[in-house]
């Protein structure tokens, strides 16, 4: 029996930019909402929790359980998402939609858990820690799908890397001597700029919503996760990628 080849990531400049923007808004909004509403927890920028833990330890303060759990849970969720993607590849199923669906379900769990507690939520309560880990897992899934399922897409959750890449590419556009190098740098800067703009927009919107409606603001990243999934059904390139991924399975059964 002939083995199934690994499904290629989707290459659609406009669709990828749209998804990159939406996913960046999700990351920015859920990060600031978690920081403000879940006891200074970074849900998307996971390594920021290590800084908070170090600062708490230096000050002789108690280390929050959510911060202690965030990094190992993130790593486990990354590994689980990669295993899922590999399983989907072996079955000839494009990875983008299933991973987007999983992210939406995890964010929905975060949202439902948080609003179920009420307006006054203790970040150290078991239910809130569980909810926070759902959010952390959702961001792990997002990081995996961007790496595996969206061709040439920049990261949507780590803006330090994006900002560095963006500035270096602008420098290449202005100072580079080769036209090919300048053209490639301009294209990369355009993709990275979309992610930076989305993250900034998400952070501002998330902060505003958290200040006005509290943890109900989580409806925004949850709804955007659903919108991202819908986008893949509206873009011809994404639909063709899904059909192409399934075709080897159909061919084998013939």
ABEGO torsion letter per residue (X at the ends): XBBBBBBBBBBBAAAAAAAAAAAAAAAAAAAAAAAAAAGGBBAABAAAAAAAAAAAAAAGBBBBAAAAAAAAAAAAAAAAAAAAAAAAAAAGBBAAAAAAAAAAAAAAAAAAAAAAAEABBBAABAAAAAAAAAAAAAAAAAAAAAAAABBGBBBAABAAAAAAAAAAAAAAAAABABAAAAAAAAAAAAAAAAAAAAAAAAAAAAAAAAAAAEAAAAAAAAAAAAAAAAAAAABAAAAAAAAAAAAAAAAAAX
